[in-house]
Amino acid sequence: MPNYMLLLYADEPADAEEIARRDADLPEWKRIMDELQANGSLLSNGRLRPSETATTIRIREHETELT
């Protein structure tokens, strides 16, 4: 059976109002995730960390640069 990735993403919330709006949607997402897991469609899931914690890797002129 082939595997697929479902990626849902949005800009990082700018304010408390946006966070509250997204948090209000969490019960619906939990229901969907539970349903997918129950029927064997969901293998794993996880949340990305905020972008300010990211490391960027660049290769320029055969040199690796981490920022």
N, C-alpha and C positions, 0 to 999 in steps of 0.2 A: 504494500500500500504506500503510495507517495505521501511525503510530508509537506506541509505548507506552513508558511509563517504569516500570521495576521499581525500587522503592526498598526497600532493606533497611537497617534501622537498629537500634541498640541504645543503651542508656545508655552513657555514657562509662565505661570500666573503672575500678573503684575501687581495685584493688590488682594486684600482680604476678601473683597466682594467676589472676585473671580474664583478664589479658593473655595469659598462657601458654595458657589454655584456648582463647581465640579464635585465637591463632597456630597452634594445633594443627589448626584447621579450614581454614587457608589453602590447603593443597594441594587440598582438595576444591573450594573456591571457584574456584581457578585452573583446575581441570579443567572446571568448569561454564562459566566465562568463555571458555575456549579453544573449547569445543564450540559455544557460541552465536556466537562470532566466525567459526568455520569454516563454519557454515551460513548466515551472513549476517544473523543475528538481532540481533547486538550491534553498535551503531554506535559507542558510546563508553562509558566508565565512569570513575569517579573517586571519591576519598574526600573527605569533608568535613573541614574543619579543626576543632580542638577548640573548644568553645563559648566558652571564655574569650577567643578571638581575634575573636569576632563583634562586629559593629556593629548596634545596634538603631536603626531609624528610626521616629520617631513624628511624627505631624502633629496638633497641638492648636491649635485656634483659628487655623487657617491659618498656623501657625508650624511649621517643621520642626525637630525635635530629634534629634540624634545622640548615642548613648551607647555 
